[in-house]
């Protein structure tokens, strides 16, 4: 992109904007400010842009790649889609669930939807996989749908968990167990840690996540988005600069960071903090932010997430008699699916998305033990697995030093957290998926970056 920059006092040193974090939020914010001719610097702890967008390429043969971090682009992801269009990146449809493997039972999605087969979970109804909890929260959903505003009664549901509200509604244990593998997996945590209010609201809208949700992927890999941002920003991004301390007063902001092991500092007039709260809580602040902001920083919920990519020399999941290419499971792997749908064979990659307690469990294993476990489970789903296996790799985000978490979760009692975390304070602006109404997504990260760039444009 050809960026036209006009001279103005926005680009003066005293008006320097420091963006902390070169994930999609920081990149989108800095990109907008740069194009408006602001003097903007990004400090990034990693040696690459993208944060939780992480595409592995060199690990595999035949040009195969795998998304070890953020993956899907939903049809409603307007901010992400806009930049994909601007950058000339194509989005193609991802595979929908076509198989279910639960409690040792293999079911094709077509049999489940047609009613030929039922889920081996008490209290479930035929014809669907997701939203089995709906029958037990109907009264709450009606209360939400019949009013323009949320009643106090509905808001109070935020103080109890999904597990509790389902039990109150008479749901058998199996329904709560199944929720662990449906929405619990998406949220990377357990129903006992999820806000009941959030679940009721999700069930009140037609676009709630289900087996029919249309998801897409970026052709050629998601890392192209941060790379395109970074190419324009060039030297304005300083990599390998983890921050240690933030100081501020009426005159400006000073950020202390490490550069080749030595402490350095940089000052500016404003700062955008886009780093995850799981990391922000370990940074020294002098003085601290408001009490409400500090409470959210200390307590914001996160889950556990791991992805496992397995390379095979033959795509046996395409063979007749296969349960499917994208399989929903209640095993430790949770979701297992053919990733290489945009690339020619014969080799291919199976990717698993595992979260919550199962990701935590696998996280205690070394790489080899994780792989052995993954292979064992894949063999239960597709018996030909061992014959064609060539190797693989895992990524456990909770052990990533610059994240130590998954993505933000709507935890019990946290209904106001997002809004408080997103609120600017003095010279500071806050972005990142945890501050967006589109939380836990690339789209949300970008949206928050755009929001903060607009906040700054109003100030300077």
Secondary structure as UniProt FT lines:
FT   HELIX           9..11
FT   HELIX           13..15
FT   STRAND          17..20
FT   HELIX           24..35
FT   TURN            36..37
FT   STRAND          40..43
FT   TURN            51..52
FT   STRAND          55..56
FT   TURN            58..59
FT   TURN            62..63
FT   STRAND          66..67
FT   STRAND          73..74
FT   TURN            75..76
FT   HELIX           78..86
FT   TURN            87..88
FT   STRAND          91..93
FT   STRAND          99..102
FT   TURN            103..104
FT   STRAND          105..108
FT   HELIX           109..114
FT   TURN            122..123
FT   TURN            126..127
FT   HELIX           132..136
FT   HELIX           138..145
FT   HELIX           152..155
FT   HELIX           156..159
FT   HELIX           162..168
FT   TURN            169..170
FT   HELIX           173..181
FT   HELIX           183..187
FT   HELIX           191..193
FT   STRAND          194..195
FT   HELIX           196..203
FT   TURN            206..207
FT   TURN            211..212
FT   STRAND          215..218
FT   TURN            219..220
FT   HELIX           223..233
FT   HELIX           234..236
FT   STRAND          237..238
FT   STRAND          243..249
FT   TURN            250..251
FT   STRAND          252..259
FT   TURN            260..261
FT   STRAND          262..268
FT   STRAND          270..273
FT   HELIX           277..280
FT   TURN            281..282
FT   STRAND          284..286
FT   HELIX           291..299
FT   STRAND          305..312
FT   HELIX           316..318
FT   TURN            320..321
FT   STRAND          326..329
FT   TURN            332..333
FT   STRAND          335..338
FT   TURN            341..342
FT   STRAND          348..355
FT   HELIX           356..363
FT   HELIX           367..381
FT   TURN            383..384
FT   HELIX           385..388
FT   STRAND          389..396
FT   HELIX           397..399
FT   TURN            401..403
FT   TURN            412..413
FT   TURN            415..416
FT   HELIX           417..422
FT   TURN            426..427
FT   STRAND          428..430
FT   HELIX           433..435
FT   TURN            437..438
FT   HELIX           442..459
//
